[in-house]
Amino acid sequence: MSNYNFFCPTRVLFGQGSLNEFHKQPMPGKKALLVISNGQSTIKNGSLERVKKELAAANCEYVLFNEVAANPLKSTVEKGAQVARQENCDFVVALGGGSVMDAAKVMAMFIPQPSNDLWDYAGGKTGKLKSLDKEPLPWIAITTSAGTGSEVDTAGVITNPDTNEKIGVGGPDSLFAKFAIVDPELMKTVPPKFTAYQGFDALFHSLEGYISCVHNPMSDLVQRYFKSFWACQDTIFICTY
């Protein structure tokens, strides 16, 4: 018998149109840093406008930060945190895929800290891995892609080109999202190629759990008979692009 801890407190609202339930949820603050990518997809498909209306219906203000690229950079997280500090934001909302959610949750961790250098709280070869001086801000995930699972974990993968590092930053239980919106309607405009990539992402996560020597009854329950793999085979991908 193996000993293990399993803790996943994020409340997930799943289903077609579940974004419409956003404003009905308890908000963790009054002014959000609304984080999106540096592309145009959330503008063109209308999801950004919908989130703005949901925040207004929840009586929350927001400040938009739209500079997150794929494989988010340390400098981007630091800039987003600086904007939130200047604007007195007290929570973070991520609208996007894995990169946006990774960057947003690390911003939520970094915003309250006294340092201006994210690597003070990172590990890797060059990070100082200091203890957090203050608790992270709460954050909310609205995922627009499938496969990454970033909406229900506590770390974000951040790239530091100055040190040639790409590492996970974060980790404390307080970095679990307060809730996550997983609305398939927001994923229909993802280009087919990227939908396929996300399917492989889910497949590789399943493979990792299936072949890993480090496992526990909870992971065995999910991976038994490799059911995740067969589920991926039966999934119908619907894209409009």
N, C-alpha and C positions, 0 to 999 in steps of 0.2 A: 504494500500500500504506500502510495506517495503522498507527501504533505504538500499542499499548495494553497494559495490565496487567489480568489477570483473577485474582482470588484469592477463593475462597469455601471456607474450610477446615471449616465446620461439618458435622459428620457427622449426617445426617438418617436417623432410623429411621421408616420409613413403613409403614403397613399396619394392618389391623383387629387390635386387641389389642396393638399395639406398646407401649402403656403398660406392659404386663406385663414388658417387657424393661428397664424403667428401672433396677431394682435390680441388674441384671447388668452395668451399665456402670461403668467406673472413675469414682468420685466425686471431684470436685476439692476437696473439703473434708469437714469433720466436722459442721458446724452450718450449716444453710441458713436464709436469710430466704425464706420461702415467700410469694410475692406473688400475691394474687388480687384480683378486683374487689370493689366495695362492694355488689354485688348478691347474690342467693341462688342463682344457677344452678349453680355448682359444688358447692354443698351439696345442693341438691335432686336433681341428677342423679348424685350419688355420686362424681364425679371427684375431689373434694377428699379424701374418705376414702381413695380408692384411692391417691392420691399420698402421703398420710401413711403408708400401709402399705408402699409402695415405698421410701420413705425409711427406715423402720424396718428393712426387709429389707436395706437397704444399710448398716445400722449408722450412720445419720446422725440427728442431732437436727434440730429445726426450730423456728423462731419464725414465727407466722403474722402477715402484714400484709394486712389486708382493706379497704383504704381507697382503692383506685384507681377513679376514675370515668372515664367516656368523656372523651376529650381530657384526659389527665392534667395536673394542675397542678404547677407548680414547688414549691409548698408541700408537696404530697403526696410528691414525690420526696425532698425534704429531710427530711420526717418519717420516711419509711421508712428512709432512711439513718441517721437518728439512732437508731431502734430497733435496727438491725443493729449499730451501734457499741456501744450499751449492752449488747447481748446477745452480743457477740463472735462474730457470724456470720462465716464465712469463705468462703461462696459464696451465690449467689442462685438460686432456682428460680421461674420464672414459670409460672403455670397460668392461661391465659386467652387472650383475643383480642389484637388489635393494641395496644390501649391498655395492657393489663397488661404485655405484652412490652416495649413502648416504655419504660414507667415502670421496669420491673425492670432492664433493661439500663443505663439511666441511673443508677439506684441503685447498680448494681454498679460503675459508673465512679466515682460520687461518694463511696461509703462510705469508701474508704481516704484520701481527701484531707483536709488539715487545715482546710479552709474549711467554714463552715456555710451559705454562700451559693452555690447551684448556678450562678448567673449569672456567677460568677468564671470558669467553664469553658465558658460558652455564647458564641455569636457574636451574630448579629442586630445590632440598632441599639444595644442597651444592654449587652450582655454584654462581659466583659473578655477572654474568649478566652485565658485563661492556659494555659500548658502544665501537664499533669498532674504533680503532685508525686510520686505513686506509681502503680503499675500498678493497673488495675481488678481487682476481684474476678472470678473466673470465674462464669459463669452458665449455666443450663440452661433451654431453652425447651420448654414443653409447650403447644402451641397448641390452642385449642378452637374456632377459626374458620378459615375458608379465605379467601384473597384478599389478605391484607395483606403476607405475606412477611417480617414482622418477625422471624421466627425465624432468618433467615439474613442479616441485615444488622447494621450496627454503630452505628446512630443511632436515637434515639427522638424523636418529636415531642412537645414539652412546651409548655404554655401558661403564660404569665406575665401574669395579668390586671392587675398593677400597671403594666406597661409596654405593654399591648395588643399583645403579641407571641405568636406561635405558631410555633416554629422547631424545626429538627432540632438535637439536642444529642448529642454523642458523636463517633464517627467513627474512633478508632484501631483498628488491626487486632486489638488485644487484646480488643476488645469483641465479636468473633464468639462466639456461644454455643459451649460445649464440645461439646454435641450437642443435637439437637432431636427431640422426639417429635411426629410428625404421625400421629395415630391417628383415622381417620374415625369410629370409634365415639364419640369425644368431641364430634362435630359434629352428631350426629343429633337432638339436642334443641334445637338453635338454631332459633328461630322462623322460619317460612318467609320472612317479610318480610326478616329480616336475612340469611338465606341468599342471597336475591336480591341484596341490597346487596353481599354479598361476591363474588357472581358478576360484578357490574358493576365491582367493584374490580379483579378479575383482567382483565376486558375492557379497562378503561382503562389498566392497566399495559401490556397488549399494544398498545393504540393508541399510547401514548407511544413505545414502541420502534419502531413501524411508521412513524410520521411524523416522528420526530426527525431533525434534520440532523446530530446528533452520534451517530455509530454506529461499530461496529467489526465485524470478522468474527464475533465471538462473539454479539453481538446480532443480526446478520444471520442467523446460523444458526437462532436461536430464532424470529425473526420472518418468515423467508422465506415468501412466499406467504400471510402473515397466518394461519399455521396455528393460532396460539393462539386466534384468533377462532373458527375452525371447531371447534376442540376444545371451546370453551365452549358452542357450540350443541348438541353431542352429549352434554353432561354431564347425567346424571339426578340431580336433587336429592332426597334422602330426608330428610324432617324429621319428628320426632315432638314435638308440643308440646301 
